Amino acid sequence: RDRLMTSMEKKSPDADAPVSAAEQTGADTGRSADFGIDTTAKSTGEAIRAYATKLRGGDLGALPALLGLLALFILFTALASDTFPSLLNLANLLQQGAGQTVIAMGLVFVLLTGEIDLAAGTASGLTAAVMALHLVSNGNMLGAMGTTVFILFAVLLAVAVALGVVLRIWSGTVLAALALVLLVVGFPPNPWLEMLLAICTGVAIGILTSFLVARIGMPSFVVTLALFIAWQGVILQLIGEGGTLGLRDPVINAVANGNLSTLGSWILFVVAAGGYAAVLLNRQFSRRRLGLVAQPTGLVLMKIGAVVVLAAIATFL
């Protein structure tokens, strides 16, 4: 036994030796490199040079998409120089793509986490169907849906409220509860409340989907594929065999197809640009106050300035 213990001590002479500071630093650096953690604060110039180095190394980020958009703009301008670059045509393009853009903005966060949402299109269609049905039925969703469908839909919203509490998504819980209240109360037709009902219904759908994926652990592909089919069936149940609900409300038509007044455009610019600046500056100062690595403040101010200038030019035109 003594010879065995002596042999083991000879094989591992440094087992209890303290780790030096240099070795610990090297290990930490290796772990940081393994996980791609940026633990070094940079100045504005260093950040710009680092970005240029990434470009030369082939990490192009969103640059190919922007260059492709620019190439398409140049191509269509060359093919139809008298109509395509006109302000009226560009406004129509933005108007026609607004709905798809809003849906795509939500999908970006899903894709960044490595998930997928196949039901985004039918979910948005369901919210639109709820809004339209509430408007054309003068707020009487019980009569429009039928007793069985109305009860099932109300129960679905109530389940979304409960799951929002379980997930601690408080803002989503409030909006889902508001959708339930608007559905049950049966308020008279009001375009602004109709649009609020559609948004709140969409939030409730999001809570249901997130619970199945995040808490139950079902693959997002399976969940959203099933919901894609399910929401299609709900839409058919709501709009009937004809598949058409006529909306003649001037406010909804103006929101979907019209333009803001000059004053309204500048108010929207102030709200959007101010909100963007507030979010970025709050995140920047919060990270610095907590001692976390943050982007150079000068670079953040440059981003905010570029967005504000472009938005101001678009609003002015």
N, C-alpha and C positions, 0 to 999 in steps of 0.2 A: 504493500500500500504506500509506503514511504517513497519507493522508487517511482511509482505511478504519479504521485503528486509532484515530485521533483521534475519528472518529464513534462507534465502539463505546464508547470511554471516556466520551463525553458522554452516551450512552444509559444507561449503568450506573455512575454516579458513586459509588454506595454499595456496590458489589459486595464490596469488601474492608474495609468499615467494620466495626468491632467492634460486637457486639450489646450493648446496655446491660442492666444487671441488671433494670430494670423491664420491658424488652421480653421478657427471658428468663422472668421470673416470669409475665408475662401469657400467654406461649406455653404454659408448663407448666400454668397454670390452665385455659387453653382445652382442652389435651389431657385434663386430668383431668375437665373437664366433659363432653367428648365421650364418654369411656368410663365415666362415672358413678362415678369413684373417690372414695371418702370419705377425704380426706387430712387432715381436721381432727378432733382429739380433742374430745370434748364431755363436759360434766359431766352428772350424772344429770338435773338440771332441764332442761338444754338438750336432752338426748336425748328427754325426755318431750314437751317443746314441739315438737321436730322431728317426732315421731310424730303429734302432734295436727295439725300443719300438713299432713302427708301425708294424713291422713284428710280434712281439709277440701278438699284438692286432688283427692280422688277415688281415691287410692292406698289401697285398703282392706285389701289383703293377705288374711290368713286370716279376717278379721272376718266376712264374709258367711257362710262355712261354719259358724262358731261360732254366729252368730245363727240360721241355719237349723236347726242342731241344737237350739238352745234352743226355737225355735218348734215343732219337732216334738215335743219333750218336753212342752211345755205343751199342745199339741193332744191328744196321746194320753192325757195325764193327765186332761184335761177329759172325754174320751170314755169312759175306763175308770178312774175315780179310785180304785176299790177294788182293782184288780189291777196296773195298769201301773206306778205308782210304788213298788210293794212291793220290798223288798230281794231277795226270791226271784226276781221277774221280771227285775229289773235284773241280777242275777247270771247268770241264764240268757241274757240278751241278750249280755252280755260273753263268756260261755262259747261261745255259738254263733258269735260274730263274731271269736273269737280267731285262728283260722286265716287267715281273709281279711285280718285286720288285719296279721298278720305278713307276708303276701305284699305287701300294699299298702305297708308301710313300706319294703320293698326296691324297689318300683316307683317310689317317690317320687324316689329318687336317679337312676333312669334317666330319668324325665320331666324332672328339673331340668337334665339335660345335653342336652335336646332329642331324646332317643332314645325308643324304644318297645320293649316286650317283650310280644309276643303269646303266648309260650309259657310264661308263668309258671304258669298253671293246670295245664297238662299236665305241666310239670316237677315241680310239687309232687305231682301224682297219681302220677308215676313213682317218686318217692322213697317215697311211702306204699306203693306196690305192692311195692317192693323190701323194705321193712320187713316187710310182712305175709307175703310169700312166704318170707322167711327164718325167720319165726316158725313158720308152719304146716308147713314142711318140716324142722323141727328142725335148722336150720343147714346142711342139705345142698343148697346152691344148685346144685351141679353136677347132682344128680339132678332137682331141680325145674325148672331151666331147660333142661336138655339140653346136650350137649357143645358143639354149635356156638354156641348163644346164650350159654352161659357164657363161652366163649373170647372171643367178640366183645365181651361186656360187660366182661370183664377188660381186654381191649386198649383199650377206650374209656376206662376209668379210668386205665390206664397212660399213654395219650396226654394225658389231662388233667393228670397229674402232670408230664409233660415240658413241656407248654405253660405250666403254672404257674411252672416254673423259668425258661422263656424270658421270661415276663411279669414275673418277680420278685415274684410274689404268694406270699410265703413261707408265710403262714398258710393260704392256700388250697391250696398244694402239700402241706403236711403233712396237711390234712384229706382231700384226694383220695387221698393215699398210704394214709391210715388206712382209707378205704373199700375200697381194693384189698386191703389185708391182711385186713380183716374178711370180705371176700367169699371170698378164697382159702382162708383158714385153716379156715373152717367151724366157728365156735365154737358151743357148745350154746345153745339159746334163752335169751335174757336180755333182759328188756324194755328195760333202760337201754342196753344195747349195740345193740339193734334201733333205738332212736330215734337213737342216735349214728350208726349206719349210714345212716339216712335223711338226716340232716343232712349228712354227708360226701358222700353221693351228690349232693345238691343243690348243694354247693359245686363238685364236679367238673363238673356241668352248667353252672354259672355261668362256670367257667374256659373251657370250650369255646366258649360264646357270646361271651364277652368277647374271645377271641383272634380269632374271625372278624370281629368288628366293629372292634376297636381296631387290630389288626395287619394283617389282610387288607384292611380297608377296605370290607367289604360293608355295605350299608345294613341297619340293625337291623330294619327292617320285613321285609325279604326273609329275613334269617337266622332271625328268631324265627317267622315264618310257616312256613318250612320245618321248623323244629324242632317247632313245634306239631303238625304232621302226623306227623313222625317219632316223637316221644315217645308220641303216641297209638298208633302201631303197636307200639312197644315194650311199652306197658302191656297191650295185647291179647295180645301174645305171652307176657307173664308171668302174667297172671291167667286165660288160657284163654277158651274160648267162654262159660262160665258167667258170668264177670265178677264173681265173688264169692269173697272169702277171709274166712272167719270168724275173728275175733279174740276170744278168750275170756280173754285174759290180764288179771288183775285190776289190775295196775299200769298198763298202757296204758289200760284203761278208766277208771281213776281219773284219770290225767293228762288224758284227753280229756273226761271228763264229771263228774269228782268235784271236791271242794274240799279245799284244804289245811287242816291243823289250825290252831288259833289260834297256836301257836308257829311253825309253818311260815309262816303268813301274815306275822307280824312279822319273821321272818328274811328273807323275800322283800322286804319293805318296806325293811329296812336295806340289803340288797344293791343293790336298784334305786335307791333314793334316794341312797345313798352313792356309787354308781357315777356317777349323773347329776351330782351335785355335784362329784365328783373330775374328771370330764371337762371341765366348764365352767370350774372354777377353774384347772385345769392349762392350758387354752387361754388363759385370761385372763392369767395370770401369764407364760406363755411369750411372748405377743405383747408385753406390756409390757417384758419383759427384752430382747427383740430390737429394741425401739424401733419396733414396728409400731403402727398405729392400732388401738385396742381399745375395746370398749364401756365405759362407766363401770362401775367395780367395784361401786358401789352398786346399779346397775340389774341387774347379774348376780346379786348377792346377793338382790335382790328376786325375781328369777325362780326361783332355787333355793328360796327360802323358800316361795313360792306352790306350787311342785310338791310340796315335802315336806309341807306342811300338807294339801293335797288328797289326797295319797297316804295320809297318816296317818289322815285322816277315813274314806277308803274302806276301809282296812284295819280300822279300829275297827268300822265298821258291818258 
